[in-house]
Amino acid sequence: MLRVTTSRARNFTCQRLFFRTASTSSRPSFSSIDEPQDHLFVLRRDPENPSSLLRSDVRTLGTLLGRSIKSQSPATFEKVEGLRKLTKKWRECRLGPIDGNITNSSLKEAQEYVGSFQDEELLSVSRSFAHFLRLSNAAEQHNRIRSLSLPTSGYHPLPSKPDSAHGAIKELLEKGVDKRDIERSLNTQKVSLILTAHPTEVNRKTLLTQTHRVQSYLAAADDLRTSGSEYERREVSKGLEAAVQGIWMSDEVSRFKPTAVEEAARGTLVLSSVLWSAVPSFLRRLSASMAHHFGAPLDLTSSPVEFGSWMGGDRDGNPNVTPDVTREVMIKNRVTAA
């Protein structure tokens, strides 16, 4: 199967890498694997450059990933670097004086380089770039949280953004909507989030866990940039490197087809790993914001966010979901919720 799809995979890899390069050409250059930065404590937040910490985080993660790749397969590292330099050359041609011949030549050179890869090399190089994008995305998500957590003047339990609950309350008040109507709506509204096991979900629990660990270490580093001991910084650096190594050395694909019960259990992991703490935190902030604006917090009997699940109960075309399966999934979900 791998050999049958190799040509298509090569074209996809080229297009994905070139698209990523082209789409970021107008942004500040993020350092890559061969420009080392061994730890997260090189700089502190620069108010004049909001992306400085994000760039630093991505550079460190790229360095650690490159070290992991090189320790396992120096040949793969060389291939990754060769392709990265060729795509960087192509990007620089696009940013410089317009010369179609040079730009096309650079693109063709990179395409021919990818076309020379053997199947095993193609797989390893694709994994390398995929994991770099995974780590970059993790850093970007953390940076968004970091930006929302920046101190602001005034009392703002919720992020002071137009597209947030705080922004909506502020806009409604400015438009003259009665406070009691807003308060009543917030106490009676219901948002039902339904979980389902989608067949295109390919992320294994191991990778999700390791990626969460990476973000946890990025958060810890933020606190230690202005305080903490050298020992604490080294422990964070070692933990981050171990998490990146764990991502590189993990299999991305589950080799066994899960049963309907196992699929349901995997699907509800988001409850215990993320929502268990995120939803109560949001509701406490919403309650504090309501108390600030309306003089009364969120009613104790209010439940603005509810959850449901189709997993283990949806019989639409799945012969493996039987009454016994549904009963087992429901019991396990109740045990988890308790």
Contacts in CASP RR format, 6 or more apart in sequence:
PFRMAT RR
TARGET T0000
AUTHOR 0000-0000-0000
METHOD contacts of the structure
MODEL  1
MLRVTTSRARNFTCQRLFFRTASTSSRPSFSSIDEPQDHLFVLRRDPENP
SSLLRSDVRTLGTLLGRSIKSQSPATFEKVEGLRKLTKKWRECRLGPIDG
NITNSSLKEAQEYVGSFQDEELLSVSRSFAHFLRLSNAAEQHNRIRSLSL
PTSGYHPLPSKPDSAHGAIKELLEKGVDKRDIERSLNTQKVSLILTAHPT
EVNRKTLLTQTHRVQSYLAAADDLRTSGSEYERREVSKGLEAAVQGIWMS
DEVSRFKPTAVEEAARGTLVLSSVLWSAVPSFLRRLSASMAHHFGAPLDL
TSSPVEFGSWMGGDRDGNPNVTPDVTREVMIKNRVTAA
2 119 0 8 1.000
2 123 0 8 1.000
3 119 0 8 1.000
6 119 0 8 1.000
6 122 0 8 1.000
9 122 0 8 1.000
9 126 0 8 1.000
10 114 0 8 1.000
10 115 0 8 1.000
10 117 0 8 1.000
10 122 0 8 1.000
13 114 0 8 1.000
13 122 0 8 1.000
13 125 0 8 1.000
13 126 0 8 1.000
13 129 0 8 1.000
14 110 0 8 1.000
14 111 0 8 1.000
14 114 0 8 1.000
16 129 0 8 1.000
17 83 0 8 1.000
17 87 0 8 1.000
17 129 0 8 1.000
18 87 0 8 1.000
18 90 0 8 1.000
18 107 0 8 1.000
18 110 0 8 1.000
20 133 0 8 1.000
21 87 0 8 1.000
21 88 0 8 1.000
21 90 0 8 1.000
21 91 0 8 1.000
22 91 0 8 1.000
22 94 0 8 1.000
24 30 0 8 1.000
25 91 0 8 1.000
25 94 0 8 1.000
25 95 0 8 1.000
28 51 0 8 1.000
28 55 0 8 1.000
30 55 0 8 1.000
30 58 0 8 1.000
30 59 0 8 1.000
30 136 0 8 1.000
31 37 0 8 1.000
31 55 0 8 1.000
31 58 0 8 1.000
31 59 0 8 1.000
31 62 0 8 1.000
32 62 0 8 1.000
32 84 0 8 1.000
32 88 0 8 1.000
32 132 0 8 1.000
33 62 0 8 1.000
33 63 0 8 1.000
33 65 0 8 1.000
33 66 0 8 1.000
33 69 0 8 1.000
33 77 0 8 1.000
33 80 0 8 1.000
33 81 0 8 1.000
33 84 0 8 1.000
33 132 0 8 1.000
34 81 0 8 1.000
34 84 0 8 1.000
35 59 0 8 1.000
35 63 0 8 1.000
36 63 0 8 1.000
37 56 0 8 1.000
37 59 0 8 1.000
37 60 0 8 1.000
37 63 0 8 1.000
38 60 0 8 1.000
38 63 0 8 1.000
38 64 0 8 1.000
38 237 0 8 1.000
39 60 0 8 1.000
39 233 0 8 1.000
39 237 0 8 1.000
40 56 0 8 1.000
40 57 0 8 1.000
40 60 0 8 1.000
40 217 0 8 1.000
40 218 0 8 1.000
40 221 0 8 1.000
40 225 0 8 1.000
40 236 0 8 1.000
40 237 0 8 1.000
40 240 0 8 1.000
41 221 0 8 1.000
41 224 0 8 1.000
41 225 0 8 1.000
41 233 0 8 1.000
41 237 0 8 1.000
42 56 0 8 1.000
42 60 0 8 1.000
43 52 0 8 1.000
43 53 0 8 1.000
43 56 0 8 1.000
44 225 0 8 1.000
44 226 0 8 1.000
45 52 0 8 1.000
45 53 0 8 1.000
45 225 0 8 1.000
46 52 0 8 1.000
46 53 0 8 1.000
50 147 0 8 1.000
51 143 0 8 1.000
53 143 0 8 1.000
53 146 0 8 1.000
53 222 0 8 1.000
54 139 0 8 1.000
54 140 0 8 1.000
54 143 0 8 1.000
57 139 0 8 1.000
57 142 0 8 1.000
57 143 0 8 1.000
57 218 0 8 1.000
58 135 0 8 1.000
58 136 0 8 1.000
58 139 0 8 1.000
60 240 0 8 1.000
61 132 0 8 1.000
61 135 0 8 1.000
61 136 0 8 1.000
61 138 0 8 1.000
61 139 0 8 1.000
61 214 0 8 1.000
61 240 0 8 1.000
61 244 0 8 1.000
62 132 0 8 1.000
62 135 0 8 1.000
64 240 0 8 1.000
64 241 0 8 1.000
64 244 0 8 1.000
64 245 0 8 1.000
65 128 0 8 1.000
65 131 0 8 1.000
65 132 0 8 1.000
65 135 0 8 1.000
65 244 0 8 1.000
65 247 0 8 1.000
65 248 0 8 1.000
66 77 0 8 1.000
66 80 0 8 1.000
66 128 0 8 1.000
67 241 0 8 1.000
68 244 0 8 1.000
68 245 0 8 1.000
68 246 0 8 1.000
68 248 0 8 1.000
68 249 0 8 1.000
69 76 0 8 1.000
69 77 0 8 1.000
69 80 0 8 1.000
69 128 0 8 1.000
69 248 0 8 1.000
70 77 0 8 1.000
72 248 0 8 1.000
72 249 0 8 1.000
73 124 0 8 1.000
75 121 0 8 1.000
76 121 0 8 1.000
76 124 0 8 1.000
76 125 0 8 1.000
76 128 0 8 1.000
77 128 0 8 1.000
79 117 0 8 1.000
79 121 0 8 1.000
79 124 0 8 1.000
79 125 0 8 1.000
80 125 0 8 1.000
80 128 0 8 1.000
80 129 0 8 1.000
82 113 0 8 1.000
83 110 0 8 1.000
83 113 0 8 1.000
83 114 0 8 1.000
83 125 0 8 1.000
86 106 0 8 1.000
86 109 0 8 1.000
86 110 0 8 1.000
86 113 0 8 1.000
87 110 0 8 1.000
89 106 0 8 1.000
89 109 0 8 1.000
89 110 0 8 1.000
90 103 0 8 1.000
90 106 0 8 1.000
90 107 0 8 1.000
90 109 0 8 1.000
90 110 0 8 1.000
93 99 0 8 1.000
93 102 0 8 1.000
93 103 0 8 1.000
93 106 0 8 1.000
94 103 0 8 1.000
114 122 0 8 1.000
114 125 0 8 1.000
117 125 0 8 1.000
127 248 0 8 1.000
127 252 0 8 1.000
130 252 0 8 1.000
131 247 0 8 1.000
131 248 0 8 1.000
134 207 0 8 1.000
134 211 0 8 1.000
134 247 0 8 1.000
135 211 0 8 1.000
135 214 0 8 1.000
135 244 0 8 1.000
135 247 0 8 1.000
138 211 0 8 1.000
138 214 0 8 1.000
138 215 0 8 1.000
138 218 0 8 1.000
139 218 0 8 1.000
141 215 0 8 1.000
142 215 0 8 1.000
142 218 0 8 1.000
142 219 0 8 1.000
145 219 0 8 1.000
146 219 0 8 1.000
146 222 0 8 1.000
148 159 0 8 1.000
148 161 0 8 1.000
152 160 0 8 1.000
155 292 0 8 1.000
156 166 0 8 1.000
156 289 0 8 1.000
157 166 0 8 1.000
157 284 0 8 1.000
157 285 0 8 1.000
157 286 0 8 1.000
157 288 0 8 1.000
157 289 0 8 1.000
157 292 0 8 1.000
158 164 0 8 1.000
158 165 0 8 1.000
158 166 0 8 1.000
158 167 0 8 1.000
158 285 0 8 1.000
158 286 0 8 1.000
158 289 0 8 1.000
159 166 0 8 1.000
160 166 0 8 1.000
160 167 0 8 1.000
161 167 0 8 1.000
162 171 0 8 1.000
165 286 0 8 1.000
165 289 0 8 1.000
166 289 0 8 1.000
169 182 0 8 1.000
169 289 0 8 1.000
169 293 0 8 1.000
172 182 0 8 1.000
173 179 0 8 1.000
173 182 0 8 1.000
173 293 0 8 1.000
179 293 0 8 1.000
179 294 0 8 1.000
180 294 0 8 1.000
182 293 0 8 1.000
182 294 0 8 1.000
183 290 0 8 1.000
183 294 0 8 1.000
183 296 0 8 1.000
186 286 0 8 1.000
186 290 0 8 1.000
186 298 0 8 1.000
186 302 0 8 1.000
186 304 0 8 1.000
187 298 0 8 1.000
187 299 0 8 1.000
187 302 0 8 1.000
188 302 0 8 1.000
189 304 0 8 1.000
190 303 0 8 1.000
190 304 0 8 1.000
190 306 0 8 1.000
191 304 0 8 1.000
191 305 0 8 1.000
191 306 0 8 1.000
192 306 0 8 1.000
192 307 0 8 1.000
192 308 0 8 1.000
193 305 0 8 1.000
193 306 0 8 1.000
193 307 0 8 1.000
193 308 0 8 1.000
194 307 0 8 1.000
194 308 0 8 1.000
194 309 0 8 1.000
194 310 0 8 1.000
195 267 0 8 1.000
195 268 0 8 1.000
195 270 0 8 1.000
195 271 0 8 1.000
195 307 0 8 1.000
195 308 0 8 1.000
195 309 0 8 1.000
195 310 0 8 1.000
195 311 0 8 1.000
196 309 0 8 1.000
196 310 0 8 1.000
196 311 0 8 1.000
196 314 0 8 1.000
197 263 0 8 1.000
197 264 0 8 1.000
197 266 0 8 1.000
197 267 0 8 1.000
197 310 0 8 1.000
197 311 0 8 1.000
201 267 0 8 1.000
202 252 0 8 1.000
202 253 0 8 1.000
204 250 0 8 1.000
204 251 0 8 1.000
204 252 0 8 1.000
204 253 0 8 1.000
204 254 0 8 1.000
205 266 0 8 1.000
205 269 0 8 1.000
206 250 0 8 1.000
206 251 0 8 1.000
207 247 0 8 1.000
207 250 0 8 1.000
207 252 0 8 1.000
208 269 0 8 1.000
208 273 0 8 1.000
209 273 0 8 1.000
210 243 0 8 1.000
210 246 0 8 1.000
210 247 0 8 1.000
210 250 0 8 1.000
211 247 0 8 1.000
212 273 0 8 1.000
213 239 0 8 1.000
213 243 0 8 1.000
214 240 0 8 1.000
214 243 0 8 1.000
214 244 0 8 1.000
214 247 0 8 1.000
217 236 0 8 1.000
217 239 0 8 1.000
217 240 0 8 1.000
217 243 0 8 1.000
218 240 0 8 1.000
220 236 0 8 1.000
221 233 0 8 1.000
221 236 0 8 1.000
221 240 0 8 1.000
224 232 0 8 1.000
224 233 0 8 1.000
224 236 0 8 1.000
258 266 0 8 1.000
259 320 0 8 1.000
260 311 0 8 1.000
260 312 0 8 1.000
260 318 0 8 1.000
260 320 0 8 1.000
260 321 0 8 1.000
260 325 0 8 1.000
260 329 0 8 1.000
261 312 0 8 1.000
261 325 0 8 1.000
261 328 0 8 1.000
261 329 0 8 1.000
261 332 0 8 1.000
263 311 0 8 1.000
263 312 0 8 1.000
264 309 0 8 1.000
264 311 0 8 1.000
264 312 0 8 1.000
264 329 0 8 1.000
264 332 0 8 1.000
264 333 0 8 1.000
265 329 0 8 1.000
265 332 0 8 1.000
267 311 0 8 1.000
268 309 0 8 1.000
268 311 0 8 1.000
268 333 0 8 1.000
268 336 0 8 1.000
271 307 0 8 1.000
271 336 0 8 1.000
272 336 0 8 1.000
275 307 0 8 1.000
279 305 0 8 1.000
282 305 0 8 1.000
283 298 0 8 1.000
283 304 0 8 1.000
283 305 0 8 1.000
286 298 0 8 1.000
286 304 0 8 1.000
287 297 0 8 1.000
287 298 0 8 1.000
288 297 0 8 1.000
290 296 0 8 1.000
290 297 0 8 1.000
290 298 0 8 1.000
291 297 0 8 1.000
298 304 0 8 1.000
309 333 0 8 1.000
311 329 0 8 1.000
312 321 0 8 1.000
312 325 0 8 1.000
312 326 0 8 1.000
312 329 0 8 1.000
313 321 0 8 1.000
313 325 0 8 1.000
313 326 0 8 1.000
313 329 0 8 1.000
314 321 0 8 1.000
315 321 0 8 1.000
END
